[in-house]
């Protein structure tokens, strides 16, 4: 039961470097999301996608880019990493929201920018 | 005002205690309601959905009051393993679909 899979689990970046966090889901969900969570804080939505080829900004999109070329994959790109991007990143997916359907999370990716 | 608000916490309770969490939401178009649990350094996981008629799962009882836009979670006979952050989540059928509250942290003490 793979569900939502994120890689890498841990990464240390130097200021100014770029990287891509990978996310894939095998549940054929239409919706996918990227959140970040700073220590002791709540989840903040970075970007989301309602289907292949469609993405939209969330609450905190600056410094990030996404693409959705397939239903399964939703990578998050960090350009010019900054210390403020040190956080844990969660990818999630959900089916079309009918009553009772819920959102499923990956295990998270811990990113440190030094 | 945030769309979903929760008791600020933290709640520190002894084992065996009953504890209640409250959540309010501002968007009357919200259609589905959930409680999620998040352990330290882990991803959020679904604890239970919340239905208008109220629902119970073992020691956990969730209630929804659509008129007051209020959701609650009651935990009876608290266990050490209940220590976690509890997230109130509201679902809607547009935009980002799910809106998360900031969470309420619970510590159950021996």
Interface residues (C-beta under 8 A of the other chain):
Chain A: X31 X33 X41 X42 X43 X45 X48 X56 X58 X88 X90 X94 X96 X97 X98 X99 X100 X101 X102 X103 X105 X106 X107 X108
Chain B: X31 X32 X34 X41 X42 X43 X44 X45 X46 X49 X87 X89 X91 X92 X93 X95 X96 X97 X98 X100 X101 X102 X103
